[in-house]
Amino acid sequence: MSGSPFSGVGTALVTPFKKDGSIDFAKLAEFIEFQISGGVHFLVPCGTTGESATMTVEEQGEVIKTCIKVANGRLPVLAGCGGNNTEELIRRGKFFKELGATHTLSVSPYYNKPNQEGIYQHFKAFHKETGLGVMLYNIQGRTGSNVLPETIARMAEEGIVFGVKEASGSIVQIQKICQLTGDKLQVFSGDDAVTQALMAVGGVGVVCTSSNVAPRPIATWVETMQQGDFASAREQLKPLLPLFEALFIEPNPQPVKGAAAMLGLMEPNFRLPMVPPSESTMHTVKQALAPFM
């Protein structure tokens, strides 16, 4: 899709915290460099994986600003900016734009469960008032409502969204979105393990949790699919699939932050209600991570 700097692998960045719960900006900068050197294609701060739900708006802004500054144009940044209060979200989007954000990943409104017209009007207002490029995040398991392909196609046709991070888990829905939108929308996987199937039916990449700890092999795998070599990609997927499974044994980002700590990238510190992963989970994660250590 013309006008979008995004394709391939975007890492949904984990946010490093110190023991006192404050953000460890030095570790964050080092971690961003690790991602860039690992070959990912764009950065996604302040998503679910980044524990944005337990961060203040000011903290989110500092993380996004740090990400933009450290990336320094080497990779595009897709700033997480989602919520279920449209007016408040518009204010936050304008704030992030002042800090340098140009594009945002915005989850469909959760808890209040608007109907399809409400979802459409929410994103229409957000895009119009902020001027940000918007990638819709559709994840019914967290929001309580599914954004239907027809609604996504309507927003794509009107230029309200340039992309969708699709985590419905339905290949039928993904295929329908791709068919309805064509080159008017970029479709990204919101589920690491579904990426290959999604790209086979017209998707362009993944907003990925697992690339926090295995950026190079995941970037290589997706690049192989971008070249149309799905036979080779199936072989590359074999060691990755156990990692994809292990990192979601417990609620995200508990396992992936534990894995990042195992690699020495940050401390395994969380903000409640997130807690450190269990020993049994980390044993499974260690086994799955072994081929990439």
C-alpha positions in Angstrom: 0.0 0.0 0.0 1.5 3.3 -1.0 2.1 5.9 1.7 2.8 3.4 4.5 6.3 2.7 5.8 5.2 -0.6 7.4 5.7 -4.2 6.3 7.3 -7.3 7.5 8.0 -7.7 11.3 7.1 -5.1 13.8 8.1 -5.9 17.3 5.5 -5.2 20.0 8.1 -3.9 22.4 8.4 -5.1 26.0 8.8 -2.2 28.4 11.7 -2.7 30.9 11.0 -1.7 34.5 13.3 -1.2 37.4 12.6 -3.0 40.7 10.8 0.1 42.0 8.4 -0.1 39.1 9.7 2.9 37.2 10.6 2.6 33.5 14.2 1.7 32.8 14.9 4.1 29.9 18.6 3.0 29.6 17.6 -0.6 29.2 14.8 0.5 26.8 17.3 2.2 24.6 19.6 -0.8 24.6 16.7 -3.1 23.8 15.6 -0.9 20.8 19.2 -1.2 19.5 18.9 -5.0 19.9 15.8 -5.0 17.8 17.3 -2.9 15.1 20.5 -5.0 14.9 18.2 -8.1 14.9 16.7 -7.0 11.6 13.1 -6.3 12.4 11.3 -3.9 10.1 9.5 -1.5 12.5 8.9 -0.9 16.2 5.7 -0.9 18.2 6.0 0.7 21.6 3.1 0.9 24.2 1.0 -2.0 23.1 -0.4 -4.8 25.3 3.1 -6.5 25.3 4.5 -3.2 26.6 2.1 -3.2 29.6 0.7 0.1 28.5 -2.5 -0.5 30.4 -0.6 0.1 33.7 1.4 3.1 32.4 0.3 6.8 32.7 -0.2 8.8 29.5 2.9 10.7 30.4 4.9 7.5 30.7 3.6 6.2 27.4 4.6 9.5 25.8 8.2 9.2 27.2 8.5 5.6 25.9 7.3 6.6 22.4 9.6 9.7 22.4 12.5 7.5 23.4 11.7 4.9 20.7 11.5 7.6 18.0 14.8 9.2 19.3 16.8 6.0 19.5 15.4 4.7 16.1 16.5 8.1 14.6 14.8 7.3 11.3 16.5 3.8 10.9 13.1 2.1 11.5 9.6 3.5 11.4 7.7 3.6 14.7 4.0 2.6 15.2 2.9 4.1 18.5 0.4 2.2 20.6 -2.6 4.5 21.2 -5.9 2.7 21.9 -8.8 3.1 24.3 -12.5 3.0 24.8 -13.1 6.8 25.4 -13.0 8.4 22.0 -12.5 12.0 23.2 -9.8 11.0 25.7 -8.1 9.0 22.9 -8.1 11.9 20.6 -6.4 14.1 23.2 -3.8 11.3 23.7 -3.2 10.9 20.0 -2.6 14.7 19.6 -0.1 14.5 22.5 1.8 11.6 20.9 1.8 13.5 17.6 3.5 16.4 19.3 6.2 14.0 20.5 6.9 12.9 16.9 4.5 10.0 16.3 3.1 9.8 12.8 1.3 6.4 12.9 -0.5 4.5 15.6 -1.7 1.1 16.5 -5.2 1.5 18.0 -7.2 -1.3 19.5 -10.9 -1.5 19.0 -12.8 -0.1 22.0 -13.0 -2.6 24.8 -15.4 -3.3 27.6 -18.2 -1.0 26.4 -18.5 -3.2 23.3 -19.8 -0.8 20.7 -21.6 -2.1 17.7 -20.1 -1.9 14.2 -21.4 1.6 13.6 -19.9 2.7 16.9 -16.5 1.2 16.1 -16.6 2.9 12.7 -17.5 6.3 14.2 -14.8 5.9 16.9 -12.0 5.4 14.4 -13.4 8.0 12.0 -13.3 10.6 14.7 -9.8 9.6 15.9 -8.3 9.7 12.5 -10.0 13.0 11.5 -9.1 14.8 14.7 -5.5 13.6 15.1 -4.3 13.2 11.5 -2.4 10.1 12.5 -2.1 7.1 10.2 -4.1 4.4 12.0 -3.6 0.6 12.1 -6.7 -1.0 13.7 -6.0 -3.7 16.2 -8.8 -6.3 16.1 -8.5 -8.7 19.1 -11.9 -10.0 20.2 -10.4 -12.0 23.1 -9.4 -8.8 24.8 -12.0 -6.3 23.6 -15.2 -8.4 23.7 -16.2 -7.5 20.2 -15.1 -8.4 16.7 -14.6 -5.8 14.0 -16.2 -7.4 11.0 -14.5 -7.6 7.6 -17.2 -5.3 6.1 -16.5 -2.6 8.7 -12.8 -2.9 8.2 -13.3 -2.6 4.4 -15.5 0.5 4.9 -12.8 2.2 6.9 -10.1 1.2 4.4 -12.2 2.6 1.5 -12.5 5.9 3.3 -8.8 6.1 4.3 -9.6 6.0 8.0 -7.2 3.0 8.5 -4.2 2.0 6.5 -3.8 -1.4 8.1 -5.2 -3.9 10.5 -3.5 -6.1 13.1 -5.8 -9.1 12.9 -6.0 -11.3 15.9 -9.5 -12.8 15.4 -7.9 -16.3 15.0 -10.1 -16.9 12.0 -8.4 -17.6 8.7 -11.8 -17.3 7.0 -12.1 -13.7 8.3 -8.6 -12.9 7.4 -9.2 -14.1 3.8 -12.4 -12.1 3.6 -10.6 -8.9 4.8 -7.9 -9.4 2.2 -10.4 -10.0 -0.6 -12.6 -7.1 0.3 -9.8 -4.5 0.7 -7.2 -5.5 -1.9 -4.4 -3.0 -2.1 -6.3 -0.4 0.0 -5.3 -2.1 3.3 -2.3 -3.8 4.8 -3.2 -6.9 6.8 -0.8 -7.9 9.6 -1.0 -10.9 11.9 -1.8 -10.2 15.5 -1.0 -13.8 16.4 2.6 -14.9 15.8 1.6 -18.5 15.0 -0.9 -17.6 12.3 1.5 -15.4 10.4 2.4 -17.9 7.7 -1.2 -18.6 6.9 -2.1 -14.9 6.9 0.7 -14.1 4.5 -0.3 -16.9 2.2 -3.7 -15.3 1.7 -2.5 -11.8 1.1 -1.2 -10.4 4.5 2.0 -8.4 4.6 3.6 -9.3 8.0 3.1 -9.5 11.7 3.1 -7.3 14.8 5.0 -9.7 16.8 5.6 -10.6 20.5 8.2 -13.4 19.9 10.6 -11.1 18.0 11.3 -9.4 21.3 13.6 -12.4 22.0 14.2 -13.9 18.5 14.3 -10.9 16.1 16.7 -12.3 13.5 15.1 -15.7 12.8 11.6 -14.2 12.7 12.7 -11.4 10.4 14.4 -13.9 8.1 11.3 -16.1 8.1 8.9 -13.3 7.2 11.4 -12.0 4.5 11.4 -15.5 3.0 7.6 -15.3 2.7 7.8 -11.8 1.2 9.9 -13.4 -1.5 7.1 -16.0 -2.1 9.2 -19.0 -0.9 6.6 -20.6 1.4 8.3 -24.0 1.1 11.5 -22.7 2.8 9.4 -20.7 5.2 7.7 -23.9 6.4 11.1 -25.3 7.3 12.1 -22.1 9.1 8.8 -22.2 11.1 9.6 -25.6 12.7 11.9 -24.3 15.5 9.8 -21.1 15.8 6.5 -22.7 16.5 7.4 -24.1 19.9 8.6 -20.6 20.9 5.3 -19.1 19.7 3.4 -21.6 21.8 5.7 -21.2 24.9 5.4 -17.4 25.0 1.7 -17.6 25.4 1.3 -20.3 28.1 0.6 -17.4 30.5 -0.9 -14.0 29.8 1.3 -11.8 27.6 3.8 -10.3 28.4 4.7 -12.5 31.4 6.5 -15.3 29.5 8.2 -13.0 26.9 9.5 -10.6 29.5 10.8 -13.6 31.5 12.5 -14.8 28.3 14.0 -11.4 27.7 15.4 -11.5 31.3 16.8 -15.0 30.6 18.8 -13.4 27.7 20.0 -10.6 29.9 18.1 -7.9 28.0 16.2 -6.6 31.1 15.1 -7.5 34.6 11.9 -9.5 35.0 10.0 -6.7 36.7 6.2 -6.3 36.2 3.5 -3.9 37.3 0.4 -5.6 38.9 -1.8 -7.3 37.9 1.0 -8.8 35.7 3.3 -11.1 37.8 6.5 -13.0 37.0 6.0 -16.3 35.1 6.0 -19.6 37.0 9.1 -21.8 37.1 7.3 -24.4 35.0 6.5 -21.8 32.3 10.1 -20.6 32.3 11.3 -24.2 31.9 9.2 -24.6 28.8 10.3 -21.1 27.5 14.0 -22.0 28.0 13.6 -25.2 26.0 11.8 -23.3 23.2 14.3 -20.5 23.2 17.4 -22.8 23.2 17.8 -23.0 19.4 18.1 -19.2 19.3 20.4 -18.6 22.3 
